[in-house]
Amino acid sequence: MARHVVILAAALLVTACSPLTPRRLTLVNGQWTPRPQAPISELQDTDENLNPKRSSDAAKSIAATTWEHYDSFDVGIIEFTEWGGLWGDTQRTRVVEEVRRIAQEQGSTVVVYAHGWHHSARWNDTNLVSFRHVLRFLARQPQVGMHCTLSASARHSRVVGIYIGWRGESLPLPGANLATIFSRKRVAQAIGGPSTNWEAMKVRRHLLVRQSQLANVLRQLETIRDEANRNANVDGRPFTSLTITGHSLGGAMLLSAMQQIVFNKTIDDATPIDSNDLHRVGDAVILLNPAVEASRYKTFRAQVSSKDFDEKQRPILLVLSSDGDTPNKIALKIARVLVTAFTPRRWRDWRDSTTALGFSLGDISHRLAVQQADGKELLDTPLENLKPAFFPDGISLADKKRARFNLAATRKFGRPLNLNNLSGMKDFNPFMVIRTDKAIIRNHNDIFSSGVMSFLIPLVTASERKGVLPICYPEEYAQQAIATK
């Protein structure tokens, strides 16, 4: 009898496991191939279509496609394997080339999102549904796409989301799946790329993907952004922006990728470099309640501690972590204590190895808070009714000097939000660890909230504006351009 129970339990575990195969590709002649959207080529961006019922035409249209096309926005899906590689290079190529086409034709507001634990690229995944709602919200904003000057006749850029899908849930059994945090974190960091010498050695030993394919995708998108913006002003179309976000283990994934992109060295080998040599992607990379220990941030910490930054510096990496993020504050700490206790090489960095990045007091550079009278109002505002500020207070479209765009300074973000630069934190700091009130992010998963959008939209818009100032050639830059010919 006992033997039968064991066999039954094992069978249930096997059949309950999430599939190892990709969600949005079809196996054709031994190759994972993307399907076109069918049977509908364009979906209306109604609530019913953003979260369609299983048997609906909308569900049939997007369930197996790599490129979801709605009337006001698009979503491209790029899926990664357990070993850090791409399920299909044709999928990546399809998404990247669509972004390139849109950026060259009409300008594009590109938003990348890497999901976290318990999620996937499944068509009705709750993170993907929320991401679609955010993209629709952005597409409906009165001003979409940066121009050198905005007018009533200014064209909108096309809003495009890129959803980074991976097997964030390996055992979909409530309770039992809590133990998967260890394996899922390893997979997320493998997708981001080896950040330590130990991880790089394991990659070489097991002949795994040596170069981060995620980092390569982000670099490709940055190239598309640069190429599109080079002629945007002359062609009279909006500039293309690129915002990269990741939540929970998706934040851990992006931190690993950014270690490679910014420094091109592992955490163990990296040392502070000249600020002019820092590599970047996009207008901002934002980690939302990242499920990652502070020790993986120490290269960025060392850079902030040893270097000053001039007025040309723009945001490179921002961490946004909430007071209400109990899983990272407590659960991640317990998991990290278990791992660190059995890893002697980590004992000397015990605090860094067992503390989530957003709760590492020495790394917190800013505090984002709401005015008491406005806190509940901001928390209760539905996203579709939100009217975020275009820029942080003190910045306007008339500003032509990059020094005006000190986004690390203490500022108000519209009426309710205050970003406070903590004592001693440097001006133009491109690496910011920001703690927030619960009124902005209520808990670990509340990352698509009106509070988050109220802060990120003006911040990213200001970063984008600062980045295109030389392209717009205001007077002070025009003289420099003439002098260098």
C-alpha positions in Angstrom: 0.0 0.0 0.0 2.8 2.4 1.0 4.6 1.6 -2.3 1.5 2.5 -4.3 1.1 5.8 -2.4 4.8 6.7 -3.2 4.3 5.8 -6.9 1.1 7.8 -7.1 2.7 10.8 -5.4 5.7 10.6 -7.8 3.3 10.4 -10.8 1.4 13.5 -9.6 4.6 15.4 -9.2 5.8 14.5 -12.7 2.5 15.3 -14.4 2.2 18.6 -12.4 5.6 19.9 -13.6 5.4 22.9 -15.9 6.5 22.0 -19.4 10.1 22.4 -20.4 9.0 23.5 -23.9 8.4 27.1 -25.0 4.9 28.5 -24.8 4.9 30.5 -28.0 6.8 28.4 -30.5 5.9 25.3 -32.6 8.3 22.5 -33.4 8.6 22.3 -37.2 11.2 20.0 -38.8 13.2 19.9 -35.5 13.2 23.7 -35.2 11.2 25.9 -32.8 9.3 28.3 -35.1 7.1 31.3 -34.3 3.6 31.3 -35.6 1.8 34.3 -37.2 -1.1 35.8 -35.2 -4.3 34.1 -36.2 -7.2 34.1 -37.0 -7.4 37.9 -36.2 -4.5 40.1 -37.5 -5.4 43.0 -35.1 -7.2 43.0 -31.8 -9.0 45.9 -30.2 -7.5 46.9 -26.9 -10.6 46.1 -24.9 -10.4 44.6 -21.4 -11.9 41.4 -22.8 -9.1 41.1 -25.3 -6.3 42.0 -23.0 -7.4 39.1 -20.7 -9.4 36.8 -23.0 -11.4 33.8 -22.0 -9.9 30.5 -23.0 -12.4 29.8 -25.8 -12.6 33.3 -27.2 -11.3 34.4 -30.6 -8.8 36.7 -28.9 -7.3 33.8 -27.0 -7.1 31.7 -30.2 -5.4 34.7 -31.9 -2.6 35.2 -29.5 -2.1 31.8 -27.7 0.7 30.6 -30.0 2.0 33.7 -31.6 5.3 35.5 -30.9 4.0 39.0 -31.9 0.7 40.1 -30.4 -0.8 43.0 -32.4 -3.4 45.3 -30.9 -4.9 48.4 -32.3 -2.9 50.7 -30.0 0.2 48.7 -29.1 2.2 45.5 -29.8 3.8 42.8 -27.6 6.7 40.7 -28.7 7.6 37.5 -26.8 11.2 36.3 -26.5 11.6 33.0 -24.6 14.7 31.6 -22.8 15.6 28.0 -21.9 16.6 26.6 -18.5 20.2 26.9 -19.5 20.2 30.6 -20.4 19.9 30.4 -24.2 17.1 31.2 -26.6 14.5 28.7 -27.5 14.6 29.9 -31.0 16.8 32.5 -32.7 14.0 33.0 -35.3 11.7 34.2 -32.4 14.3 36.8 -31.3 14.9 37.8 -34.9 11.2 38.3 -35.6 10.7 40.5 -32.5 13.8 42.5 -33.0 13.1 43.2 -36.7 9.5 44.3 -36.0 10.8 46.8 -33.4 13.4 48.0 -35.9 10.7 48.5 -38.6 8.4 50.4 -36.3 11.2 52.6 -34.9 12.3 53.6 -38.4 8.8 54.2 -39.7 7.1 56.1 -36.8 9.2 56.0 -33.7 8.6 53.6 -30.9 8.2 53.6 -27.1 9.7 50.3 -26.3 9.2 48.7 -22.8 11.0 45.5 -21.9 9.6 43.4 -19.0 11.3 40.3 -17.5 8.8 38.4 -15.3 9.7 36.7 -12.0 9.0 33.6 -10.0 5.7 31.6 -10.7 5.2 33.2 -14.1 5.7 32.3 -17.8 5.0 33.4 -21.4 1.6 31.7 -21.3 -0.9 33.9 -23.1 -3.1 34.4 -20.0 -0.3 34.7 -17.4 -1.3 37.3 -14.9 1.9 39.3 -15.4 1.5 39.4 -19.1 -2.1 40.5 -18.8 -1.0 43.3 -16.4 1.8 44.2 -18.8 -0.8 44.6 -21.7 -2.8 47.0 -19.5 0.3 49.1 -18.8 1.1 49.3 -22.6 -2.5 50.3 -23.4 -2.3 53.0 -20.7 0.9 54.3 -22.2 -0.6 54.3 -25.7 -3.5 56.3 -24.5 -1.4 59.1 -23.0 -1.8 62.5 -24.7 1.9 62.7 -25.4 3.7 59.6 -26.5 7.1 59.9 -28.0 9.7 62.6 -27.4 10.1 65.4 -30.0 12.6 68.3 -29.9 9.4 70.4 -29.4 6.0 69.2 -28.7 3.0 70.7 -30.5 -0.7 69.8 -31.0 0.3 68.2 -34.3 3.1 66.1 -32.9 2.8 62.4 -34.0 2.6 59.6 -31.4 5.2 56.9 -31.4 4.0 53.3 -31.4 4.0 51.6 -28.0 5.8 48.2 -28.1 6.2 45.8 -25.2 8.8 43.0 -25.2 8.0 40.3 -22.7 11.0 38.2 -21.6 9.5 34.7 -20.9 11.1 31.8 -19.1 10.1 28.9 -16.9 9.4 30.8 -13.7 7.2 28.1 -12.3 8.6 24.5 -12.4 6.2 22.9 -10.0 2.7 24.5 -10.0 1.5 23.0 -6.7 0.7 25.6 -4.0 2.9 25.1 -1.0 5.2 22.6 -2.7 6.4 25.2 -5.2 7.9 27.3 -2.5 11.0 25.1 -2.5 11.6 25.9 -6.2 13.0 29.4 -5.3 16.5 27.9 -5.3 16.4 26.4 -8.8 14.4 29.2 -10.3 16.8 31.8 -9.0 19.7 29.9 -10.5 17.9 29.8 -13.9 17.1 33.5 -13.8 20.7 34.4 -13.1 21.8 31.9 -15.8 19.7 33.8 -18.3 21.2 37.1 -17.2 24.6 35.6 -17.6 27.5 34.5 -15.3 28.2 37.4 -12.9 30.9 35.7 -10.7 34.0 33.7 -11.5 32.3 30.7 -9.9 29.4 30.9 -12.3 31.7 31.5 -15.3 33.7 28.4 -14.4 30.5 26.3 -14.2 29.5 27.6 -17.6 32.8 26.6 -19.1 32.8 23.2 -17.3 29.3 22.2 -18.5 29.6 23.8 -22.0 26.6 26.0 -21.4 25.8 29.3 -23.1 28.9 31.5 -22.4 27.6 34.8 -23.5 24.3 36.2 -22.1 21.8 36.1 -24.9 19.6 38.4 -22.9 22.4 41.0 -22.8 22.8 40.6 -26.6 19.0 41.2 -27.1 19.2 44.4 -25.0 22.2 45.6 -26.9 20.4 45.0 -30.2 17.5 47.1 -29.0 19.9 49.8 -27.9 21.4 49.8 -31.4 17.9 50.0 -33.0 17.1 53.0 -30.7 20.3 54.8 -31.6 19.9 54.2 -35.3 16.2 55.4 -35.3 17.0 58.5 -33.3 19.9 59.5 -35.5 17.5 60.7 -38.2 14.3 61.1 -36.2 14.5 64.9 -36.0 15.3 65.4 -39.7 12.5 62.9 -40.7 10.0 64.6 -38.4 9.1 61.5 -36.4 9.2 60.9 -32.7 12.3 59.6 -31.1 12.5 56.0 -30.0 12.8 55.3 -26.3 13.8 52.1 -24.5 12.9 51.3 -20.9 13.9 47.9 -19.4 12.2 46.5 -16.3 12.3 43.3 -14.3 10.4 42.1 -11.3 11.5 39.8 -8.5 13.7 37.0 -10.1 13.3 39.0 -13.4 15.2 41.8 -11.5 17.9 39.3 -10.5 18.1 38.3 -14.1 18.6 41.9 -15.3 21.2 42.7 -12.6 23.3 39.8 -13.9 22.9 41.1 -17.5 23.7 44.6 -16.4 26.9 43.4 -14.7 28.1 42.2 -18.1 26.8 45.2 -20.1 28.0 48.0 -17.8 31.4 46.6 -16.7 32.0 43.7 -19.1 33.6 41.8 -16.1 32.4 39.6 -13.3 31.7 40.8 -9.8 35.0 39.2 -8.6 37.2 40.9 -11.3 35.5 44.3 -11.7 37.0 47.5 -10.3 35.8 51.1 -10.5 36.3 52.5 -14.0 36.2 56.0 -15.5 32.6 57.2 -15.6 32.9 57.9 -19.3 33.6 54.2 -19.9 30.4 53.0 -18.3 28.3 51.2 -20.9 24.5 51.6 -20.8 21.4 50.3 -22.5 18.1 52.2 -22.9 16.9 55.3 -21.1 16.7 53.5 -17.8 16.9 49.9 -16.5 14.6 49.5 -13.5 14.6 46.5 -11.0 11.2 46.3 -9.2 11.4 44.5 -5.9 14.3 42.4 -7.2 14.8 39.0 -5.5 18.5 39.2 -5.3 21.1 39.6 -2.6 23.1 42.8 -2.0 26.4 41.0 -2.7 25.5 41.0 -6.4 25.4 44.8 -6.4 28.8 45.4 -5.0 30.5 46.4 -8.3 27.9 49.1 -8.8 28.3 50.1 -5.1 32.1 50.5 -5.5 31.6 52.6 -8.6 29.3 55.0 -6.7 31.7 55.2 -3.7 34.8 55.9 -5.7 33.8 58.1 -8.6 32.1 61.4 -9.2 29.6 61.9 -12.1 29.3 65.0 -14.3 26.3 66.6 -15.9 26.3 64.3 -18.9 25.6 61.3 -16.8 22.1 59.7 -17.2 20.4 57.0 -15.1 21.8 53.5 -15.9 20.3 51.2 -13.2 17.6 51.9 -10.7 16.3 49.6 -7.9 12.8 50.3 -6.7 12.0 48.4 -3.5 9.0 48.7 -1.2 8.6 48.7 2.6 5.8 46.2 2.0 8.0 43.7 0.2 7.8 41.0 2.9 9.0 38.1 0.7 12.3 39.8 0.0 12.7 41.2 3.5 12.1 37.9 5.3 11.6 34.9 2.9 14.6 35.7 0.7 16.7 36.2 3.8 15.8 32.8 5.2 16.6 31.1 1.9 19.9 33.0 1.6 20.9 32.1 5.2 20.4 28.4 4.3 22.5 28.7 1.1 25.3 30.9 2.7 25.6 28.7 5.8 26.7 25.8 3.5 29.0 27.9 1.3 32.2 28.8 3.2 33.4 31.2 0.5 30.4 33.4 1.2 30.9 33.6 5.0 33.1 36.7 4.8 30.2 38.6 3.1 27.5 37.2 5.4 25.4 40.4 5.5 25.6 41.1 1.8 24.9 37.4 1.0 21.8 37.2 3.2 20.2 40.6 2.7 18.0 41.5 -0.2 19.4 44.4 -2.3 16.4 46.7 -1.5 16.9 46.2 2.2 20.7 46.8 2.3 20.8 50.0 4.3 24.2 51.0 3.1 23.1 50.8 -0.6 19.9 52.8 -0.3 20.5 56.2 -2.0 16.9 57.6 -2.1 13.6 57.5 -0.4 10.4 57.8 -2.5 7.4 58.9 -0.4 3.9 60.3 -0.8 2.5 63.3 1.0 0.3 62.1 3.7 -2.9 63.7 2.3 -2.3 62.2 -1.1 -1.2 58.7 -0.1 -4.6 56.9 -0.1 -5.7 58.8 -3.2 -2.7 57.6 -5.2 -3.1 54.0 -4.0 -6.8 53.9 -5.0 -6.4 55.6 -8.4 -7.2 53.1 -11.2 -4.5 53.0 -13.8 -6.8 54.1 -16.6 -7.7 57.3 -14.6 -4.1 58.2 -13.7 -2.6 61.4 -15.1 1.1 61.3 -14.4 3.3 64.3 -14.6 5.2 64.6 -17.9 8.5 65.6 -16.2 9.6 65.7 -12.6 9.1 69.2 -11.0 11.7 71.7 -11.9 12.3 70.3 -15.4 10.6 71.4 -18.6 10.8 71.0 -22.4 12.4 74.4 -22.5 15.5 73.2 -20.6 18.4 72.8 -23.0 21.2 72.2 -20.6 22.0 68.7 -19.4 22.9 70.0 -16.0 19.2 70.7 -15.5 18.4 67.0 -15.7 19.9 65.9 -12.4 17.6 63.0 -11.8 19.4 61.9 -8.7 18.4 65.1 -7.0 15.7 65.6 -4.4 12.5 66.3 -6.5 8.8 66.1 -6.6 7.2 63.9 -9.2 3.9 65.6 -9.7 1.7 66.5 -6.8 1.9 63.5 -4.5 5.4 62.0 -4.9 8.7 63.2 -3.3 12.1 61.6 -4.2 14.6 62.5 -1.5 18.3 62.1 -2.1 19.7 60.9 1.2 22.5 62.8 2.8 25.9 62.3 1.1 24.5 60.7 -2.1 26.2 62.2 -5.3 24.7 64.4 -7.9 24.0 62.7 -11.3 24.4 59.3 -9.6 23.4 56.7 -12.4 23.0 53.9 -9.9 20.1 54.5 -7.5 18.6 52.2 -4.9 15.2 53.7 -3.9 13.0 52.6 -1.0 9.3 53.4 -1.3 6.3 53.7 0.9 3.6 51.1 0.9 1.3 53.7 -0.6 3.4 53.5 -3.8 4.0 49.7 -3.9 1.8 47.9 -1.5 3.5 44.5 -1.5 6.0 42.4 -3.5 3.7 41.9 -6.5 2.2 45.4 -6.7 4.5 46.6 -9.4 2.0 47.7 -12.1 0.4 50.2 -9.7 -0.5 53.9 -10.3 2.2 54.8 -7.8 4.9 53.1 -9.8 3.7 54.7 -13.1 3.5 58.1 -11.4 7.2 57.9 -10.7 8.6 56.0 -13.6 6.9 57.9 -16.5 8.3 61.4 -15.7 11.7 59.9 -14.7 12.1 58.0 -17.9 10.8 60.8 -20.0 13.3 63.2 -18.5 16.1 60.7 -19.0 15.0 60.3 -22.7 14.9 64.1 -23.1 18.4 64.4 -21.7 19.7 61.7 -24.1 18.3 63.4 -27.2 19.4 67.0 -26.4 22.6 66.7 -28.5 20.5 65.3 -31.4 18.1 68.2 -31.2 21.1 70.5 -31.5 20.1 73.4 -29.2 22.5 76.3 -29.5 25.2 75.2 -27.1 25.5 71.8 -28.9 25.3 73.2 -32.4 28.4 75.2 -31.8 30.2 72.1 -30.6 29.1 70.2 -33.6 30.4 72.9 -36.0 33.7 73.0 -34.1 34.3 69.3 -34.5 33.7 69.2 -38.3 
